Amino acid sequence: MRKIQMVDTKTQYLAIKDQVDAAIHEVLDSAAYINGKAVRDFAQNLGTYLGIEHVIPCANGTDALQIAMMALDLQPGDEVITPSFTYIATTEVVALLKLKPVFVDVDPVTYCMDIESLKKAITPKTKAIVPVHLYGQAAPMEEIMAIAQAHNLYVIEDNAQAIGCDYTFSDGTKKKTGTIGHIGATSFYPSKNLGAFGDGGALFTNDKALAHKMAMIANHGQSERYYHDVVGCNSRLDSIQAAILNIKLTHLDEYSKARQSVANYYSTAFAGIEQILTPATGKHSTHVFHQYTMQLKKVDREKFIAHLSAKEIPCMIYYPVPGHLQKMFGDQNNQHWHLPVTDALTPCVCSLPIHTEMDAEQLAYIVEGVKSFFN
């Protein structure tokens, strides 16, 4: 049996090696390493896949969030609402820009932004909402967009974990996550569902003026070389990464189906274990399972992880410390945050290996390893 990994990027590469190697050599032959044809082609192809007019590639997902907030002219002290139960990058950029992060709770079933918590968090200083499509499924975007419109707020979708996910509105309309808010932001970190072989990110919008501004910000604030209209940064997706992503984009839907198959196998196998609450999909969203995250009920999580580790089965905690309890936000009087679901989820969530190259032998071994803890 192959060694079990949380993410097996090497085996995925070997399956498309000839395509990827040819794409890389094409860039090397062109010597257009920065903002070359591969970057333009990828942006166009990703836009077509997502059904969005403008795709602005950048250096990483964190930069994408920062550029989005810069393009919206958010000012120091403005409040930005975001879930606490997510990776720190979502709120890190808020602090970097001297904005004020306002943490809200998540839904106990989907782990995405809770609507009632969002409503209570809005103040006259609120300027933007950053819903996170966590673990691979969509936040309740129809409700979020209605709230944003009612309060004249911007919406920036953090789509780093859910690219390829479909959201269905109450009228039957479907859109890809990342294309519903004013701006979408994603990451192409190697472990993502659409992962590069290094860092990378992108922004999405249907707003032509916003797209122009974000492209300028990502390129030192210039639209014409040496003429800098706004304060920007240096955030570019290099041509080699774009060429790799262009190949992998053609496989994204099959990658999603492979992840869904793994998740279904796990959930079916664990259905009879009362101490395990398997992940559920929201009624308006598909799930592309960036992570397979379950809840352990009345279980010593450390002993469970140690049990799997002894069998060489990796197991991760995403995330052990929520944003509102991180030291970096210690000056904001953490005690006033009322996030009961986040506080309850943090000590009991646990993620099993899930990726596109898992085989039947590995899955059977993982399931048996998990079951043996409860026998």
C-alpha positions in Angstrom: 0.0 0.0 0.0 1.2 3.5 -0.8 2.0 5.7 2.1 -1.1 7.6 3.2 -0.8 11.4 3.0 -3.2 14.2 3.8 -2.6 15.5 0.2 -0.7 13.5 -2.4 0.4 16.1 -4.9 3.2 13.9 -6.4 0.9 11.1 -7.5 -1.6 13.7 -8.9 1.3 15.2 -10.9 2.4 11.8 -12.2 -1.0 11.3 -13.7 -0.7 14.4 -15.8 3.1 14.6 -16.0 3.4 14.7 -19.8 0.9 17.6 -20.1 2.4 19.6 -17.3 6.0 19.0 -18.4 5.1 20.2 -21.9 3.4 23.3 -20.6 6.4 24.2 -18.4 8.8 23.7 -21.3 6.7 25.9 -23.5 7.1 28.7 -20.9 10.9 28.0 -20.7 11.1 28.2 -24.5 9.3 31.5 -24.6 11.3 33.0 -21.7 8.2 35.0 -20.8 8.4 34.2 -17.1 6.4 37.2 -15.7 2.9 38.2 -17.1 3.5 36.0 -20.1 1.0 34.3 -22.5 0.4 31.5 -20.0 -0.9 33.9 -17.4 -3.2 35.6 -19.8 -4.5 32.2 -21.1 -5.1 30.9 -17.6 -7.0 34.1 -16.6 -9.2 33.8 -19.6 -9.8 30.0 -19.2 -10.5 30.4 -15.5 -13.0 33.2 -16.2 -14.8 31.0 -18.7 -15.0 28.1 -16.2 -16.3 30.3 -13.4 -18.6 32.3 -15.6 -17.0 35.6 -14.5 -15.9 38.5 -16.7 -12.6 39.5 -15.0 -9.9 37.3 -13.4 -6.9 39.0 -12.0 -4.0 36.6 -11.1 -1.8 37.4 -8.2 1.0 35.9 -6.0 -1.1 34.1 -3.4 -4.5 34.0 -1.7 -3.6 36.3 1.1 -2.5 39.0 -1.3 -5.8 38.5 -3.2 -7.8 39.4 0.0 -5.5 42.3 0.7 -5.8 43.7 -2.8 -9.6 43.3 -2.7 -9.8 45.4 0.4 -7.4 48.0 -1.0 -9.4 48.3 -4.1 -12.6 49.0 -2.1 -10.8 51.9 -0.4 -11.5 50.6 3.1 -10.1 53.0 5.6 -8.4 52.4 9.0 -11.0 51.7 11.6 -13.6 50.4 9.2 -15.1 47.2 10.4 -14.9 44.0 8.3 -17.1 41.1 9.4 -15.6 37.6 9.0 -16.0 34.2 10.7 -13.5 33.3 13.5 -13.6 29.7 12.5 -11.3 29.8 9.5 -7.6 30.1 8.6 -5.9 33.2 9.9 -5.2 34.8 6.5 -8.8 35.9 6.2 -8.5 38.2 9.2 -4.7 38.8 9.1 -5.1 41.1 6.1 -7.8 43.1 7.9 -5.4 43.8 10.6 -2.5 44.6 8.2 -4.6 47.3 6.6 -5.5 48.8 10.1 -9.1 47.8 9.6 -11.1 46.2 12.5 -12.0 42.5 12.3 -15.4 41.7 13.7 -15.7 38.0 14.3 -19.0 36.1 13.8 -20.1 32.6 14.5 -20.6 29.7 12.1 -23.4 27.3 11.3 -22.9 24.0 13.3 -23.7 21.9 10.2 -21.9 23.7 7.3 -19.2 25.5 9.4 -19.8 28.6 7.2 -21.0 32.1 8.3 -24.1 32.1 10.5 -26.7 34.6 9.3 -28.1 35.6 12.7 -24.6 36.2 14.1 -23.9 38.3 11.0 -27.0 40.4 11.5 -26.1 41.2 15.1 -22.5 42.2 14.2 -23.4 45.0 11.8 -22.8 48.6 13.1 -22.5 52.0 11.4 -18.8 51.3 11.0 -19.3 48.1 9.1 -18.0 48.4 5.5 -17.5 44.8 4.3 -18.4 41.2 4.8 -15.9 38.4 4.1 -17.8 35.0 4.0 -15.5 32.0 3.9 -16.5 28.9 1.9 -15.0 26.6 4.4 -13.8 23.1 3.7 -15.3 23.1 0.2 -18.9 24.3 0.4 -20.6 27.6 0.1 -21.6 30.1 2.7 -25.3 31.2 2.6 -24.6 33.7 -0.2 -28.2 34.6 -1.1 -28.9 35.8 2.5 -25.5 37.4 2.8 -25.9 39.4 -0.4 -29.4 40.6 0.7 -28.0 41.8 4.0 -25.1 43.5 2.2 -27.5 45.3 -0.1 -29.8 46.4 2.7 -26.8 47.9 4.6 -24.8 49.1 1.5 -21.9 46.8 2.3 -19.2 45.2 0.1 -18.9 41.4 0.0 -15.5 39.7 -0.6 -15.8 35.9 -0.9 -12.9 33.9 0.5 -13.0 31.0 -2.0 -9.6 29.5 -1.2 -11.1 26.2 -0.2 -14.1 25.8 -2.5 -13.2 26.6 -6.1 -15.5 24.6 -8.4 -18.3 24.6 -5.8 -21.8 25.5 -7.1 -24.3 27.6 -5.2 -28.0 27.4 -6.1 -30.3 30.4 -5.4 -33.9 30.1 -4.4 -35.0 30.8 -8.0 -32.9 27.9 -9.3 -30.1 30.1 -10.6 -26.6 28.6 -10.1 -23.3 30.3 -9.7 -19.8 29.2 -8.8 -18.5 30.3 -5.5 -16.3 33.4 -5.8 -18.5 34.9 -8.4 -21.5 36.0 -6.3 -20.0 38.8 -4.2 -18.5 42.1 -5.4 -15.1 40.4 -5.4 -14.0 36.8 -5.0 -10.5 35.7 -3.9 -8.8 32.4 -4.1 -5.5 30.6 -3.4 -3.6 28.2 -5.6 -1.4 26.9 -2.8 -0.3 23.3 -3.8 -2.7 21.5 -1.4 -5.8 23.4 -2.7 -8.3 21.7 -5.0 -6.8 23.7 -7.9 -3.2 23.8 -6.7 0.0 25.1 -8.3 3.5 23.8 -7.7 4.2 26.9 -5.6 2.2 29.9 -4.5 -0.5 31.6 -6.5 -3.8 33.4 -6.2 -6.5 35.3 -8.1 -9.3 37.7 -7.8 -12.7 37.6 -9.6 -15.2 40.3 -10.4 -17.8 41.4 -12.9 -17.1 45.0 -12.2 -14.8 46.4 -14.9 -13.7 49.4 -12.9 -12.8 47.2 -9.9 -11.0 44.8 -12.1 -8.9 47.6 -13.5 -8.1 48.9 -10.1 -7.2 45.5 -8.7 -4.9 44.8 -11.6 -3.1 48.1 -11.0 -2.7 47.4 -7.3 -1.3 44.0 -8.0 1.3 45.6 -10.3 2.8 48.4 -8.2 -0.3 50.6 -8.7 0.5 51.1 -12.4 -1.6 50.7 -15.5 1.2 52.0 -17.7 4.8 51.2 -17.0 6.4 53.7 -14.6 3.2 55.6 -14.1 1.8 54.8 -10.7 -1.8 56.0 -10.1 -2.5 54.3 -6.8 -0.4 52.8 -4.0 0.0 49.1 -4.9 2.1 46.1 -4.2 4.1 43.5 -6.2 1.8 40.5 -6.5 2.1 38.4 -9.6 1.4 34.9 -10.7 4.4 33.7 -12.6 4.0 32.1 -16.0 5.2 28.6 -15.0 2.6 28.4 -12.3 -0.1 29.7 -14.7 0.9 27.0 -17.2 0.6 24.3 -14.6 -2.8 25.6 -13.4 -4.1 25.8 -17.0 -3.5 22.1 -17.3 -5.0 21.3 -13.9 -8.0 23.5 -14.6 -9.1 21.0 -17.3 -9.2 18.3 -14.6 -10.8 20.3 -11.8 -14.3 18.8 -12.2 -12.9 15.2 -12.1 -10.8 16.2 -9.1 -14.0 17.4 -7.3 -15.8 14.1 -8.2 -12.8 12.1 -6.8 -12.9 14.0 -3.5 -16.7 13.6 -3.3 -16.3 9.9 -3.8 -13.8 9.7 -0.9 -16.1 11.7 1.3 -19.1 9.5 0.5 -17.0 6.4 1.3 -16.0 7.8 4.7 -19.5 9.0 5.6 -21.1 5.7 4.7 -18.6 3.8 6.7 -19.0 5.9 9.8 -22.8 6.2 9.7 -23.2 3.8 12.6 -20.6 5.3 14.9 -22.5 7.7 17.2 -19.4 9.4 18.4 -18.7 10.7 14.9 -20.7 13.4 13.2 -19.8 13.3 9.6 -19.8 16.5 7.5 -23.1 17.6 6.0 -23.7 19.6 2.8 -25.9 22.7 3.0 -29.1 22.5 1.0 -28.1 25.2 -1.5 -24.5 24.1 -2.1 -22.5 21.4 -3.6 -19.4 20.3 -1.6 -16.0 19.9 -3.2 -14.4 18.6 0.0 -11.1 20.5 0.3 -11.2 18.9 3.7 -13.2 16.0 5.2 -13.8 17.4 8.6 -15.9 15.5 11.1 -16.8 16.2 14.7 -15.8 13.8 17.5 -18.5 13.6 20.3 -17.4 12.7 23.8 -14.0 11.5 22.4 -10.5 12.3 23.6 -9.3 13.8 20.4 -5.6 13.5 21.3 -6.0 9.8 22.0 -7.9 9.4 18.7 -5.2 11.2 16.7 -2.4 9.2 18.5 -4.3 5.9 17.7 -4.3 6.8 14.0 -0.8 8.1 14.0 0.4 4.7 15.4 -1.2 3.2 12.3 0.5 5.8 10.1 -2.8 7.4 9.3 -2.4 11.2 9.2 -5.1 13.3 10.9 -5.2 17.1 11.1 -7.0 19.8 13.1 -8.3 22.7 11.0 -8.2 24.9 13.1 -6.9 24.5 16.7 -7.2 28.1 17.7 -10.0 30.3 16.2 -9.2 33.9 15.1 -10.9 35.6 18.1 -8.6 33.7 20.5 -5.3 34.3 18.6 -2.6 36.3 20.4 -2.4 38.7 17.4 -5.9 40.0 18.3 -5.3 40.0 22.0 -5.7 43.8 22.2 -9.3 43.6 21.2 -10.7 42.2 24.5 -11.4 38.7 23.3 -13.8 38.0 26.2 -16.6 40.0 24.6 -16.9 37.7 21.6 -20.0 35.4 21.9 -19.3 32.6 19.5 -20.6 29.4 21.1 -20.6 27.3 18.0 -17.0 28.2 17.2 -16.0 27.5 20.8 -17.7 24.2 20.7 -16.3 23.1 17.3 -12.7 24.0 18.0 -11.9 21.2 20.4 -13.8 18.4 18.5 -13.2 18.8 14.8 -10.8 16.4 13.1 -9.9 16.0 9.4 -9.0 12.8 7.6 -6.9 12.4 4.5 -8.8 13.4 1.3 -7.4 14.0 -2.1 -7.8 13.0 -5.7 -5.4 10.0 -5.8 -6.7 7.8 -2.9 -7.2 4.2 -3.8 -9.5 1.5 -2.4 -6.8 -0.1 -0.3 -5.9 3.2 1.4 -9.5 4.0 2.1 -10.3 0.6 3.6 -7.3 0.8 5.8 -8.2 4.3 7.1 -11.8 3.3 7.8 -10.7 0.2 9.7 -8.2 2.3 11.6 -10.9 4.7 12.7 -13.4 2.0 13.6 -10.8 0.1 15.6 -10.6 3.1 18.0 -14.3 2.7 18.9 -14.3 -1.2 19.2 
